[in-house]
Amino acid sequence: MKEKLLRLCTCTAIELMTAIGVTGYLLYLGQPILALISGVVFAKLIVFHFIMDYYDKKSSKKIYQNLSS
């Protein structure tokens, strides 16, 4: 559990803070189209991160099951 929280706090939190900051700043500057593009790009990056984390855990679980058998 500690490892999961540490990974979530470091990588994903930095991605989320950057996405919110950049998108918010673009909205503040009055650039809604660029803010939308920025939001879409960061959303894809964050989703990709969660997908890769899911497959990494899935393969690790399979390896541990094979080692214990």
C-alpha positions in Angstrom: 0.0 0.0 0.0 2.8 2.4 0.9 4.5 1.8 -2.5 1.2 2.4 -4.3 0.6 5.7 -2.5 4.2 6.8 -3.1 4.0 6.2 -6.8 0.7 7.9 -7.1 1.9 10.9 -5.1 5.0 11.4 -7.1 4.3 10.8 -10.8 0.6 11.3 -11.1 0.3 14.2 -8.8 3.0 16.1 -10.7 1.2 15.4 -13.9 -2.1 16.6 -12.5 -0.6 19.7 -11.0 1.1 20.6 -14.2 -2.1 20.0 -16.3 -4.2 22.1 -13.9 -1.6 24.8 -13.9 -1.0 25.1 -17.6 -4.7 24.8 -18.5 -5.7 27.3 -15.8 -3.1 29.7 -16.9 -4.2 29.5 -20.6 -7.8 30.1 -19.4 -6.6 33.1 -17.4 -4.8 34.5 -20.5 -8.1 34.2 -22.5 -7.0 31.3 -24.7 -9.9 28.7 -24.3 -8.9 26.8 -27.5 -5.3 26.3 -26.3 -6.6 25.4 -22.9 -8.8 22.7 -24.4 -6.0 21.3 -26.4 -3.7 21.3 -23.4 -6.4 19.6 -21.3 -6.8 16.9 -24.0 -3.1 16.3 -24.3 -2.6 16.1 -20.5 -5.6 13.8 -20.2 -4.1 11.4 -22.7 -0.8 11.4 -20.9 -2.4 10.7 -17.5 -4.6 7.9 -18.9 -1.6 6.4 -20.6 0.2 6.5 -17.3 -2.6 4.6 -15.5 -2.8 2.0 -18.3 0.9 1.3 -18.2 0.8 1.1 -14.4 -2.1 -1.4 -14.7 -0.3 -3.6 -17.1 2.9 -3.4 -15.0 1.0 -4.6 -12.0 -0.7 -7.3 -14.0 2.6 -8.7 -15.3 4.2 -8.5 -11.9 1.4 -10.4 -10.4 1.7 -13.1 -13.0 5.5 -13.4 -12.4 4.9 -13.7 -8.6 2.3 -16.4 -9.2 4.7 -18.4 -11.4 7.5 -18.1 -8.9 5.4 -19.3 -6.0 4.1 -22.3 -8.0 
